[in-house]
């Protein structure tokens, strides 16, 4: 009987150790994602600023295009810096649960489209 108790204890220790390592790995991935998103958001903001600074030196139509591009980059950068992307998975999961048939059709169509695109 003692042997089974020892095996059970070893099993529990192994499970606990695996759980701790998994949690640590998840934390490292989340931290790396946040750092990358923040850095990319800052870079997008920097590019948007440079476009705006050079915009007045070019013709009017180009300036409008440059301003539009700068605004888009700024919004994208702000989105990444504020980590608004974190709720996408939850929102998508919620939508799929509320509309399973529609989600299935969208998934099949997207899969067919990707398969056709990859074949070419």
C-alpha positions as CSV (number, residue, x, y, z in Angstrom):
1,X,0.0,0.0,0.0
2,X,2.8,2.4,0.8
3,X,4.1,2.0,-2.8
4,X,0.8,3.3,-4.2
5,X,0.8,6.3,-1.9
6,X,4.3,7.2,-3.0
7,X,3.3,6.9,-6.7
8,X,0.3,9.1,-6.1
9,X,2.5,11.7,-4.4
10,X,4.9,11.7,-7.3
11,X,2.1,12.0,-9.7
12,X,0.7,15.0,-7.8
13,X,4.1,16.6,-7.7
14,X,4.6,16.1,-11.5
15,X,1.1,17.6,-12.2
16,X,1.8,20.5,-10.0
17,X,5.2,21.1,-11.6
18,X,3.7,20.9,-15.1
19,X,0.9,23.3,-14.0
20,X,3.5,25.8,-12.7
21,X,5.6,25.6,-15.8
22,X,2.6,26.0,-18.1
23,X,1.5,29.1,-16.1
24,X,5.0,30.6,-16.3
25,X,5.2,29.9,-20.1
26,X,1.8,31.6,-20.6
27,X,2.9,34.6,-18.6
28,X,6.1,34.9,-20.7
29,X,4.1,34.7,-23.9
30,X,1.6,37.3,-22.7
31,X,4.4,39.7,-21.6
32,X,6.2,39.2,-25.0
33,X,3.0,39.9,-26.9
34,X,2.4,43.1,-24.9
35,X,6.0,44.3,-25.4
36,X,5.8,43.6,-29.1
37,X,2.4,45.3,-29.5
38,X,3.5,48.4,-27.6
39,X,6.7,48.7,-29.6
40,X,4.8,48.3,-32.9
41,X,2.2,50.8,-31.8
42,X,4.9,53.3,-30.9
43,X,6.6,52.8,-34.3
44,X,3.3,53.2,-36.1
45,X,2.7,56.5,-34.2
46,X,6.3,57.6,-35.1
47,X,5.7,56.9,-38.8
48,X,2.4,58.7,-38.7
49,X,4.1,61.8,-37.1
50,X,6.8,61.8,-39.8
51,X,4.1,61.6,-42.6
52,X,2.3,64.5,-41.0
53,X,5.5,66.6,-40.8
54,X,6.3,66.0,-44.4
55,X,2.7,66.3,-45.6
56,X,2.6,70.2,-45.9
57,X,5.6,70.1,-48.2
58,X,3.8,68.1,-50.9
59,X,0.9,68.8,-53.2
60,X,-2.7,69.0,-51.8
61,X,-3.9,65.7,-53.1
62,X,-0.8,63.9,-51.8
63,X,-1.2,65.7,-48.5
64,X,-4.7,64.4,-48.1
65,X,-3.6,60.9,-48.9
66,X,-0.6,61.2,-46.5
67,X,-2.9,62.6,-43.8
68,X,-5.3,59.7,-44.3
69,X,-2.4,57.2,-44.1
70,X,-1.0,58.9,-41.0
71,X,-4.4,58.8,-39.3
72,X,-4.8,55.1,-40.1
73,X,-1.4,54.4,-38.7
74,X,-2.1,56.4,-35.6
75,X,-5.3,54.6,-34.9
76,X,-3.6,51.2,-35.5
77,X,-0.7,52.2,-33.2
78,X,-3.1,53.4,-30.5
79,X,-5.1,50.1,-30.8
80,X,-1.9,48.1,-30.2
81,X,-0.6,50.3,-27.4
82,X,-3.8,50.2,-25.5
83,X,-4.0,46.4,-26.0
84,X,-7.5,46.6,-27.4
85,X,-6.7,43.4,-29.4
86,X,-7.0,41.4,-26.2
87,X,-10.8,41.3,-26.3
88,X,-10.9,40.1,-29.9
89,X,-10.7,36.4,-28.9
90,X,-13.5,36.8,-26.3
91,X,-15.7,38.7,-28.8
92,X,-15.1,36.2,-31.5
93,X,-15.9,33.3,-29.1
94,X,-19.1,35.0,-28.0
95,X,-20.2,35.6,-31.5
96,X,-19.6,32.0,-32.5
97,X,-21.6,30.7,-29.5
98,X,-24.5,33.1,-30.4
99,X,-24.4,32.3,-34.1
100,X,-23.0,28.8,-34.7
101,X,-24.6,28.3,-38.1
102,X,-23.4,31.6,-39.5
103,X,-20.0,31.0,-38.1
104,X,-19.8,27.5,-39.7
105,X,-20.8,28.9,-43.1
106,X,-18.2,31.7,-42.8
107,X,-15.5,29.2,-41.7
108,X,-16.3,26.9,-44.7
109,X,-16.3,29.8,-47.2
110,X,-13.0,31.2,-45.8
111,X,-11.5,27.7,-46.0
112,X,-12.6,27.3,-49.6
113,X,-11.2,30.7,-50.4
114,X,-7.9,30.0,-48.8
115,X,-7.6,26.6,-50.4
116,X,-8.3,28.1,-53.8
117,X,-5.8,30.9,-53.2
118,X,-3.1,28.5,-52.1
119,X,-3.5,26.2,-55.1
120,X,-2.7,29.1,-57.5
